[in-house]
């Protein structure tokens, strides 16, 4: 099952790259144009240009037709999708793993669009929400998970209003939606750890970046928070049973 999940992850990761590129751009749709193409020269890609990971390696990271460097995002998305699908298959029974694959898909799409465009698409939120509800259902935590999600979303909306009243645009509503959708799988406890893990990941990443660049710490600097929520939320879901056991909520 793990090997099959890895292969399917590579295939779906290749498709997610199409979604990530086209979804924020009004001139494209997911299925139009029908064939993948080089964003630089516009040349349609043939099958041997679209083999996940392998094509990037064989082409040495450059377009076959114009020689333009292919963004590293493409193999990274394929690898992350394959690894996350494999982890899901190794840890959870098939129904839960497939549900969590939907969550991972939404997180990956949302994260990489947020990194480039500073926005979290509704498509990603919907995928996460559907996968999260199914995940909780297969774990026997439905419908009480809806109460947890309502409490988490309410708290995040309040935080959004307060934060933006203090400083405009300090916290995006897409982040609220992302945490709210994840709470349908992680519940109240998992959501607290989602915020904790994502905040730590964001801070450490920012410190590394400014350290490498030799810049000074700026508390007002804006960074896309969606990818860190994705890391924190996914980690919290994977550790959810251990966290619940830690607080005596199971067994």
Residue pairs with C-beta under 8 A, 6 or more apart in sequence:
1 89
1 94
1 97
2 86
2 89
2 90
4 89
5 82
5 85
5 86
5 88
5 89
5 97
5 101
6 82
6 83
6 85
6 86
7 82
8 85
9 78
9 81
9 82
9 83
9 84
9 85
9 86
10 52
10 53
10 78
10 81
10 82
11 52
12 81
12 85
12 105
13 52
13 77
13 78
13 79
13 80
13 81
13 82
13 108
14 50
14 52
14 78
16 77
16 81
16 105
16 108
16 109
17 73
17 74
17 77
17 78
18 30
18 36
19 30
19 109
19 123
20 73
20 77
20 109
20 112
20 113
20 116
21 28
21 39
22 28
22 29
22 30
23 30
23 109
23 113
23 121
23 123
24 113
24 116
24 117
24 119
24 121
33 44
35 44
35 45
36 44
36 45
36 49
36 50
37 43
37 44
37 45
38 45
38 63
38 65
38 66
38 68
40 63
40 66
40 68
41 63
41 65
41 66
41 68
43 63
43 65
43 66
48 55
49 55
49 59
49 64
51 58
52 75
52 78
52 82
53 75
53 78
53 79
56 70
56 74
56 75
57 75
59 70
61 69
61 70
61 72
62 68
62 69
62 70
63 69
63 70
73 112
77 108
77 112
80 108
81 104
81 105
81 108
84 101
84 104
84 108
84 234
85 97
85 101
85 104
87 238
88 96
88 97
88 98
88 100
88 101
88 104
89 97
91 97
91 238
92 100
93 138
95 134
95 138
96 135
96 138
96 139
98 134
99 131
99 132
99 134
99 135
99 137
99 138
100 131
100 135
100 185
100 237
101 131
102 127
102 128
102 130
102 131
102 134
103 127
103 128
103 131
103 132
103 135
103 182
103 185
103 234
103 237
104 131
104 234
105 127
105 131
106 123
106 124
106 125
106 126
106 127
106 128
106 129
106 131
106 181
107 124
107 128
107 230
107 233
107 234
108 230
109 121
109 123
109 124
109 127
110 120
110 121
110 124
110 125
110 128
110 174
110 178
110 226
110 230
111 226
111 227
111 230
112 227
113 119
113 120
113 121
113 124
114 120
114 174
114 224
114 225
114 226
114 227
115 224
115 226
115 227
118 172
118 224
119 172
119 174
120 172
120 174
120 175
120 177
120 178
120 226
124 178
125 174
125 177
125 178
125 181
128 178
128 181
128 182
128 184
129 181
129 184
131 185
132 181
132 182
132 183
132 184
132 185
132 186
133 142
133 145
133 184
133 185
135 184
135 185
135 237
136 142
136 145
136 184
136 185
136 187
141 187
145 184
145 185
145 187
146 184
148 183
148 187
148 188
148 191
149 180
149 183
149 184
149 187
151 188
152 179
152 180
152 183
152 188
152 191
153 176
153 179
153 180
153 183
156 175
156 176
156 179
156 180
157 176
159 171
159 176
160 171
160 173
160 175
160 176
163 170
163 171
164 170
164 171
169 222
171 225
172 225
174 226
175 225
175 226
175 229
178 226
178 229
178 230
178 233
179 191
179 194
179 195
179 229
179 233
182 190
182 191
182 194
182 229
182 233
182 236
182 237
183 190
183 191
183 194
185 237
185 240
186 193
186 194
186 233
186 236
186 237
186 240
187 240
189 240
189 243
189 244
189 247
189 249
190 233
190 236
190 237
190 240
190 243
191 236
193 232
193 235
193 236
193 239
193 243
194 229
194 232
194 233
194 236
195 232
196 232
197 231
197 232
197 233
197 235
197 236
198 225
198 228
198 229
198 230
198 231
198 232
198 233
199 228
199 232
200 232
201 228
201 231
201 232
202 223
202 225
202 228
205 223
205 228
206 221
206 223
207 217
209 215
210 216
210 217
210 218
236 243
241 250
244 250
245 251
